[in-house]
Amino acid sequence: MQHIGGPLKKFLKSSGLEKGVAQQSAIDFWSEAVGESVAKNTEPLYVEHGTMTVKTETPVWRQELQFQKTQIIETLNKKLNKKIIKDIRFI
């Protein structure tokens, strides 16, 4: 019996859905990448064309996260094992 992972990966790649699934995974990894404190005060909304949009609770959080953006992008991409996230937009 064949494991489903192989055929599923082939299907995602051939149908062009692989990138979309990887972008969705970035949202799933958000709290792990930024830590509990930041995760409580933010909400990743969506990823479109490599840009993740994240809602922040206050302008202070938005400002602080702007300073950490490069590190957050690196951490997310490391967890994804691919360079999926190119930018983060805090709103």
Stockholm file with secondary structure:
# STOCKHOLM 1.0

chainA/1-91         MQHIGGPLKKFLKSSGLEKGVAQQSAIDFWSEAVGESVAKNTEPLYVEHGTMTVKTETPVWRQELQFQKTQIIETLNKKLNKKIIKDIRFI
#=GR chainA/1-91 SS CCCTHHHHHHHHHHHTCHHHHHHHHHHHHHHHHHCHHHHHTEEEEEEETTEEEEEESSHHHHHHHHHHHHHHHHHHHHHHTSCCCCEEEEC
#=GC SS_cons        CCCTHHHHHHHHHHHTCHHHHHHHHHHHHHHHHHCHHHHHTEEEEEEETTEEEEEESSHHHHHHHHHHHHHHHHHHHHHHTSCCCCEEEEC
//
